[in-house]
Amino acid sequence: MTTFTITQGATRTVKITNIVDGDEAPLDVTSWSVHAVARENGVPGPVVAEWVSGNPGPGQGQATPIGSEVHLEITPEMSSAWTWDIAALQVEVTESGPSGRVERLVGTSERPVWLVLDHEAVI
């Protein structure tokens, strides 16, 4: 299990690293699209944060696929508005092109990832 502590009101990048294919070789997801959500208290809890690649809409964070990593940007404005304590992170990438293959990177029983919000740092 992986846990990321997010300081409320601070900038943070959550990096999902070492993305591999079925043969355990590094998988380059640079041209893939990314969709990530955080669900309060785990799945199937309500979505409390969301990230997308490309052009995020209101309330969404920026997700960036880089080589065999995905970076989720958390801005001070995003984390300052959060009121939850713990959330399960789910990250999926979708291959561009006709195959449209979808891979869930984290948020599975094999790769649980938790975000813990540190409320104490708010000034």
KAGI-V688599 format. One record per backbone hydrogen bond with DSSP energy under -0.5 kcal/mol. CO is the residue of the C=O (numbers start at 1). NH is the residue of the N-H. If there is no record, write none. Layout:
BEGIN
{{CO;NH} {CO;NH}}
END
This chain:
BEGIN
{{2;114} {4;6} {4;116} {5;7} {6;8} {6;118} {7;10} {12;74} {13;15} {14;16} {14;72} {15;17} {16;70} {19;27} {21;24} {25;21} {26;28} {27;29} {29;32} {33;94} {34;53} {35;92} {36;51} {37;90} {38;40} {38;48} {38;49} {39;42} {39;88} {42;45} {46;40} {49;38} {50;61} {51;36} {52;63} {53;55} {54;56} {57;60} {61;52} {62;73} {64;66} {64;71} {66;69} {67;29} {68;19} {69;66} {70;16} {71;64} {71;73} {72;14} {73;75} {74;12} {75;79} {76;80} {77;81} {78;81} {78;82} {79;82} {85;117} {86;41} {87;115} {88;39} {90;37} {91;105} {91;106} {92;35} {93;103} {94;33} {101;95} {103;93} {103;105} {106;91} {111;107} {111;108} {112;2} {113;89} {114;4} {115;87} {116;6} {116;118} {117;119} {118;8} {118;121} {119;122}}
END
